[in-house]
Amino acid sequence: MAFTFQINNDVQFEHRQDFLDKAANYRPKLQQTKVAAKSLVTLEQDSDGLEGWGVKQVATADELPSHELKRGDQLILDFGNHQVGQFSMKIDAVGSPMDAPLFLKLKFAEMPAELAHKSEDYDGWLSKSWIQEESIHLDTLPTTLTLPRRYSFRYVEITVVDTSPKWRAVFSNPTVNAVSAVDIATVSQPKLADEQLQHIYEVGLKTLADCMQDVFEDGPKRDRRLWIGDLRLQALANYATFKDTDLVKRCLYLFGAMPATDGRIPANVFTKPTEVPDDTFLFDYSLFFISILADYEAFNSDKAVLDDLYDVAKKQIDVGLKQVDEDGKLILTEDEPVFIDWSNEFNKDTAGQAIMIYTLKQFIALAQQVNDPDLPTYTAMLDKLVRYAKTQLFDQQRGLFVSGEQCEINVASQVWMTLAHVLDDDQTKALMQTTVAQLFPITGIATPYMYHHVTEALFEAGLKSEAVQLMKDYWGKMVALGADTYWEAFDPSQPDYSPYGSPILNSYCHAWSCTPVYLINKYLV
């Protein structure tokens, strides 16, 4: 049964209860693992660490009960690796009878650099409620403190704001009930001769696992949401590792259940306390619903899922093609912008045209599987889009694609035209060789999302050594700076970059950065 609903004054959405029921059937039972803190550390300056910060071990976690904390005392727990879950610890009092409450402040951090920032100094545009801190009063001790919220962290800073002059607080058994939809121990990892690539792979696998929760989350710290751009890359990484098809189906049905009444898939959906679509729409993200469905069918042919969701995919391509003019040129609008990357420092028209071609090719493959009678219409549109790209957007003299009225040349245009295979193999190789020669090192791009596509384009063009080097220069640089999991944003030339005004709100475990596991498995193993 379907009905419509509205979440703001502008957009109405459909509600497909049958699809929501199927999504619920594929909800994972999260695996829980009790993980104990490994050591006590202090924050110290480290020129090799992110923002110049690192930690130094001062004791093992077993020695924690020997530390008696009074007003203003502080310690930092190190869990040894990135964790996602609920934190708990035992707390007792020593000295005279407890004549005042214990006032605690807890701060959770994925990277040491976060501990160097004060939350009261934050003045960014994202809500400061995402900062992982808690202030707690405890009236009676002993007790076991179990925090109700889920945190994404490696380090826990414990500050005793106050006790009283007559007694001190003692802590023991700090643990996290770590949760994930998958277990890394079940994955057979490739044995790579290159140790750096092996480490890059392992960190990517941990990133993916910690983002696989009730859905494929974009990041367990924030936004904890199902975004289409992240989902597409997570699903590909998942096929190369955990092979959890149920979680992919759950996410596909969630998007398919709640399109806008004009058919467009929203860029993301909320799942708690109930399933609600966001009112954000991105041109390329809506089209990527097709990619996720096509990639799933290529990995795990599933007629039932295809029959259910084909019409949803068809609606995305039909809506997108309405923005293609008679000459085969894609006309983008401000109402539904194309994402490509966070950066708005480059023109995105040609990259958008390439994504239209890329997803239309995938849709045609799906249309062939269901014997869609409209197939000739779509193949004709593909020919028109490709012809325009070759004749109007490709600068033969320069050997590169141009974008926008100013005929701008940028990396994203070359990368997406490569991934869409608009040119033949020899021309594509020459295109990316010219890109490397003229447009590298990359500037103006600060997301692993876009770096993934650059790296994949290099592999697709046959430039294997250049692709491997870019992985080492980008993801390997994060590892060198101390990453246990890969970050939402990273600019190698400006490692302390934050899109939010302060690194304290950066997500240091983010889904769209996990793809080295996919790239390594597909192109190097």
MILUM-718340 format. One line per field, with one value per residue (C-alpha): residue in one letter; chain; y, z, x. Coordinates in steps of 0.5 Angstrom, whole numbers, always signed. Example, Ala and Ser with C-alpha at 12.3 -4.5 7.8 and 13.67 -1.06 7.14 Angstrom:
2
rest = [a s] .
kette = [A A] .
y = [-9 -2] .
z = [+16 +14] .
x = [+25 +27] .
END
This chain:
525
rest = [m a f t f q i n n d v q f e h r q d f l d k a a n y r p k l q q t k v a a k s l v t l e q d s d g l e g w g v k q v a t a d e l p s h e l k r g d q l i l d f g n h q v g q f s m k i d a v g s p m d a p l f l k l k f a e m p a e l a h k s e d y d g w l s k s w i q e e s i h l d t l p t t l t l p r r y s f r y v e i t v v d t s p k w r a v f s n p t v n a v s a v d i a t v s q p k l a d e q l q h i y e v g l k t l a d c m q d v f e d g p k r d r r l w i g d l r l q a l a n y a t f k d t d l v k r c l y l f g a m p a t d g r i p a n v f t k p t e v p d d t f l f d y s l f f i s i l a d y e a f n s d k a v l d d l y d v a k k q i d v g l k q v d e d g k l i l t e d e p v f i d w s n e f n k d t a g q a i m i y t l k q f i a l a q q v n d p d l p t y t a m l d k l v r y a k t q l f d q q r g l f v s g e q c e i n v a s q v w m t l a h v l d d d q t k a l m q t t v a q l f p i t g i a t p y m y h h v t e a l f e a g l k s e a v q l m k d y w g k m v a l g a d t y w e a f d p s q p d y s p y g s p i l n s y c h a w s c t p v y l i n k y l v] .
kette = [A A A A A A A A A A A A A A A A A A A A A A A A A A A A A A A A A A A A A A A A A A A A A A A A A A A A A A A A A A A A A A A A A A A A A A A A A A A A A A A A A A A A A A A A A A A A A A A A A A A A A A A A A A A A A A A A A A A A A A A A A A A A A A A A A A A A A A A A A A A A A A A A A A A A A A A A A A A A A A A A A A A A A A A A A A A A A A A A A A A A A A A A A A A A A A A A A A A A A A A A A A A A A A A A A A A A A A A A A A A A A A A A A A A A A A A A A A A A A A A A A A A A A A A A A A A A A A A A A A A A A A A A A A A A A A A A A A A A A A A A A A A A A A A A A A A A A A A A A A A A A A A A A A A A A A A A A A A A A A A A A A A A A A A A A A A A A A A A A A A A A A A A A A A A A A A A A A A A A A A A A A A A A A A A A A A A A A A A A A A A A A A A A A A A A A A A A A A A A A A A A A A A A A A A A A A A A A A A A A A A A A A A A A A A A A A A A A A A A A A A A A A A A A A A A A A A A A A A A A A A A A A A A A A A A A A A A A A A A A A A A A A A A A A A A A A A A A A A A A A A A A A A A A A A A A A A A A A A A A A A A A A A A] .
y = [+0 +7 +14 +21 +25 +32 +34 +41 +46 +44 +37 +31 +24 +17 +12 +4 +0 -6 -4 -1 -8 -12 -7 -9 -16 -15 -11 -14 -17 -13 -17 -14 -15 -13 -9 -7 -1 -2 +3 +10 +15 +23 +28 +30 +34 +30 +33 +26 +26 +30 +37 +36 +31 +24 +20 +17 +11 +12 +6 +0 +0 -5 +0 +5 +3 +5 +12 +16 +23 +29 +36 +38 +31 +28 +22 +19 +12 +9 +3 +1 +2 +5 +3 +4 +3 +4 +6 +3 +3 +2 +8 +8 +13 +12 +16 +19 +18 +21 +28 +31 +28 +26 +31 +28 +30 +25 +27 +22 +22 +18 +22 +25 +32 +32 +32 +39 +43 +46 +45 +52 +55 +51 +56 +52 +52 +44 +43 +43 +38 +33 +34 +27 +30 +28 +32 +27 +28 +21 +22 +15 +10 +5 +4 +2 +8 +5 +11 +10 +14 +10 +13 +13 +13 +11 +15 +17 +23 +23 +29 +30 +37 +36 +31 +34 +35 +29 +23 +21 +17 +11 +8 +1 -4 +1 -3 -1 -6 -5 -6 -8 -11 -15 -19 -17 -24 -27 -24 -27 -21 -21 -22 -17 -16 -9 -7 +0 -3 -8 -3 +1 -5 -6 +1 +1 -6 -3 +3 -1 -5 +1 +4 -2 -2 -2 +1 +3 +9 +15 +16 +13 +19 +24 +24 +16 +17 +13 +17 +15 +17 +13 +7 +6 +6 +2 -3 -4 -5 -10 -14 -15 -16 -18 -20 -18 -17 -17 -10 -8 -10 -7 +0 +0 -2 +4 +9 +6 +6 +14 +18 +24 +24 +27 +20 +23 +19 +24 +24 +21 +18 +18 +11 +13 +13 +12 +12 +19 +21 +28 +34 +34 +32 +32 +30 +25 +22 +20 +17 +13 +9 +6 +4 +1 -3 -5 -6 -11 -15 -16 -19 -23 -24 -23 -23 -21 -15 -13 -14 -9 -4 -3 +2 +6 +6 +8 +14 +16 +16 +19 +25 +26 +26 +31 +36 +34 +38 +37 +37 +32 +37 +36 +43 +43 +47 +50 +46 +40 +41 +36 +34 +31 +33 +38 +43 +48 +51 +48 +47 +41 +41 +36 +31 +31 +30 +24 +21 +22 +17 +13 +11 +11 +5 +2 +3 +0 -6 -7 -5 -11 -16 -14 -14 -6 -5 +3 +0 +3 +10 +10 +7 +13 +18 +15 +16 +23 +24 +21 +25 +31 +30 +28 +33 +39 +38 +34 +39 +35 +40 +40 +32 +34 +35 +42 +44 +50 +57 +59 +52 +50 +44 +40 +34 +32 +32 +28 +23 +22 +22 +16 +12 +13 +10 +16 +15 +8 +5 +8 +15 +14 +12 +18 +23 +20 +21 +28 +29 +27 +31 +37 +37 +33 +34 +35 +41 +44 +37 +35 +29 +21 +21 +24 +21 +15 +16 +19 +13 +8 +12 +11 +4 +4 +7 +2 +7 +2 +5 +12 +9 +6 +12 +16 +11 +11 +19 +20 +14 +12 +19 +19 +12 +16 +21 +16 +14 +7 +9 +13 +21 +24 +30 +30 +35 +32 +39 +42 +36 +40 +42 +42 +44 +45 +51 +46 +39 +37 +36 +32 +25 +21 +14 +16 +11 +14 +13 +6 +4 +2 -5 -5 -2 -7 -13 -11 -8 -11 -18] .
z = [+0 -2 +1 +1 +6 +7 +11 +10 +6 -1 -2 -2 -1 -3 +3 +1 +7 +3 +1 +9 +11 +7 +9 +16 +14 +12 +19 +22 +29 +31 +33 +40 +43 +50 +49 +55 +55 +54 +57 +60 +56 +56 +50 +48 +42 +36 +29 +26 +28 +26 +28 +31 +37 +39 +46 +50 +54 +62 +65 +63 +64 +69 +73 +73 +80 +83 +81 +86 +83 +86 +84 +77 +76 +69 +66 +58 +57 +50 +47 +42 +36 +34 +37 +36 +42 +49 +54 +62 +68 +75 +80 +87 +93 +98 +104 +108 +107 +101 +103 +96 +89 +84 +78 +72 +65 +60 +53 +47 +41 +35 +34 +39 +36 +38 +45 +44 +42 +47 +46 +49 +43 +37 +33 +27 +23 +25 +31 +37 +40 +36 +40 +44 +51 +57 +64 +70 +77 +81 +88 +91 +90 +88 +82 +75 +70 +63 +58 +54 +48 +43 +41 +36 +39 +41 +47 +53 +57 +64 +68 +76 +76 +83 +89 +96 +100 +104 +99 +92 +86 +83 +77 +74 +69 +63 +57 +51 +48 +41 +36 +28 +23 +21 +24 +21 +23 +18 +12 +9 +7 +1 +3 +0 -2 -1 +7 +6 +2 +7 +12 +8 +6 +14 +16 +10 +12 +20 +17 +13 +19 +24 +19 +18 +23 +23 +16 +12 +16 +13 +20 +26 +30 +25 +22 +23 +17 +10 +5 -3 -4 +1 +0 -7 -5 +2 -2 -7 -1 +2 -4 -4 +3 +8 +2 +6 +1 +6 +9 +2 +0 +7 +4 -3 +0 +5 -1 -6 +0 +0 -6 -7 -11 -17 -17 -14 -9 -3 -2 +5 +10 +17 +20 +28 +31 +25 +17 +14 +8 +8 +4 +1 -7 -11 -18 -18 -12 -15 -21 -16 -14 -21 -20 -13 -16 -22 -18 -13 -19 -22 -16 -14 -19 -15 -20 -14 -12 -19 -20 -14 -15 -23 -24 -18 -22 -29 -25 -23 -31 -33 -29 -30 -38 -37 -36 -43 -49 -56 -57 -52 -47 -39 -36 -29 -24 -17 -15 -15 -16 -18 -12 -15 -9 -3 -7 -11 -13 -20 -25 -25 -31 -35 -29 -29 -36 -35 -29 -33 -39 -33 -30 -36 -39 -32 -33 -40 -37 -32 -38 -42 -36 -36 -43 -42 -49 -48 -49 -56 -53 -48 -52 -57 -51 -49 -56 -56 -49 -52 -58 -55 -50 -56 -60 -56 -49 -51 -53 -59 -59 -51 -50 -45 -43 -42 -37 -37 -41 -39 -42 -35 -35 -28 -26 -24 -32 -34 -28 -29 -37 -36 -31 -36 -42 -47 -51 -53 -49 -52 -52 -45 -43 -46 -43 -36 -38 -40 -33 -29 -33 -33 -27 -22 -16 -15 -11 -9 -7 +0 +0 +0 -4 -10 -9 -10 -17 -19 -17 -20 -26 -26 -26 -31 -36 -35 -31 -25 -22 -22 -18 -13 -12 -11 -6 -2 -2 +0 +4 +6 +9 +13 +16 +17 +21 +26 +23 +25 +21 +15 +15 +12 +10 +8 +4 +4 +3 +9 +14 +19 +14 +17 +13 +20 +23 +28 +27 +34 +29 +24 +23 +23 +21 +15 +10 +3 +5 +6 -2 -2 +0 -6 -11 -8 -9 -16 -19 -15 -12] .
x = [+0 +3 +1 +4 +6 +10 +16 +16 +12 +15 +16 +11 +14 +11 +11 +11 +10 +11 +18 +19 +17 +22 +27 +25 +26 +33 +35 +42 +42 +48 +54 +57 +64 +66 +73 +77 +81 +89 +93 +93 +96 +98 +97 +103 +106 +108 +111 +109 +101 +95 +96 +102 +99 +100 +100 +105 +103 +104 +101 +97 +89 +90 +94 +88 +85 +91 +90 +86 +83 +81 +78 +81 +85 +85 +87 +86 +84 +87 +83 +88 +84 +78 +71 +64 +59 +57 +62 +62 +66 +66 +67 +68 +70 +76 +77 +72 +65 +62 +59 +58 +56 +62 +62 +65 +66 +68 +70 +71 +76 +77 +84 +89 +88 +81 +83 +87 +81 +76 +69 +67 +72 +68 +64 +63 +56 +55 +51 +56 +51 +55 +61 +62 +62 +58 +58 +55 +53 +53 +50 +53 +58 +60 +57 +58 +57 +54 +53 +46 +49 +53 +60 +65 +72 +79 +81 +77 +79 +76 +76 +74 +71 +70 +69 +70 +76 +75 +75 +77 +74 +77 +76 +76 +74 +73 +70 +66 +61 +63 +57 +58 +53 +60 +66 +73 +75 +71 +74 +80 +84 +89 +97 +100 +108 +107 +107 +104 +99 +97 +96 +92 +88 +87 +85 +80 +77 +76 +73 +68 +66 +65 +60 +56 +51 +43 +44 +51 +52 +56 +60 +59 +60 +56 +51 +50 +45 +44 +47 +47 +54 +57 +52 +54 +62 +61 +57 +62 +67 +63 +62 +70 +70 +64 +59 +53 +48 +42 +45 +45 +38 +36 +38 +36 +29 +29 +31 +26 +20 +20 +22 +19 +12 +16 +20 +26 +30 +33 +40 +39 +34 +34 +32 +31 +26 +23 +24 +24 +27 +31 +29 +36 +36 +43 +42 +48 +46 +39 +42 +47 +40 +41 +48 +47 +42 +46 +52 +48 +45 +52 +55 +48 +43 +37 +30 +26 +30 +30 +23 +21 +26 +27 +21 +24 +31 +27 +24 +31 +33 +27 +27 +35 +34 +29 +35 +38 +37 +36 +43 +45 +47 +46 +43 +44 +39 +40 +34 +38 +45 +50 +55 +61 +65 +64 +69 +65 +72 +71 +65 +62 +58 +62 +63 +55 +54 +59 +55 +49 +52 +55 +49 +45 +49 +48 +41 +41 +44 +38 +33 +36 +35 +27 +26 +24 +20 +23 +30 +31 +29 +35 +40 +38 +39 +46 +48 +46 +49 +56 +56 +55 +61 +66 +64 +63 +66 +73 +78 +82 +88 +89 +87 +82 +75 +73 +67 +62 +62 +69 +71 +75 +79 +79 +80 +73 +71 +77 +76 +68 +69 +74 +69 +64 +68 +66 +73 +76 +81 +87 +84 +82 +89 +92 +86 +89 +96 +95 +91 +97 +102 +98 +93 +97 +98 +91 +89 +82 +79 +79 +75 +76 +70 +73 +80 +77 +74 +81 +84 +79 +80 +87 +86 +81 +85 +91 +95 +96 +103 +100 +94 +98 +102 +96 +93 +100 +100 +93 +90 +98 +99 +93 +96 +102 +99 +96 +89 +86 +80 +80 +77 +71 +75 +83 +87 +95 +97 +93 +92 +89 +83 +76 +70 +66 +71 +74 +77 +73 +67 +71 +69 +75 +71 +67 +64 +66 +74 +74 +75 +82 +79 +75 +80 +86 +81 +79 +85 +91 +89] .
END
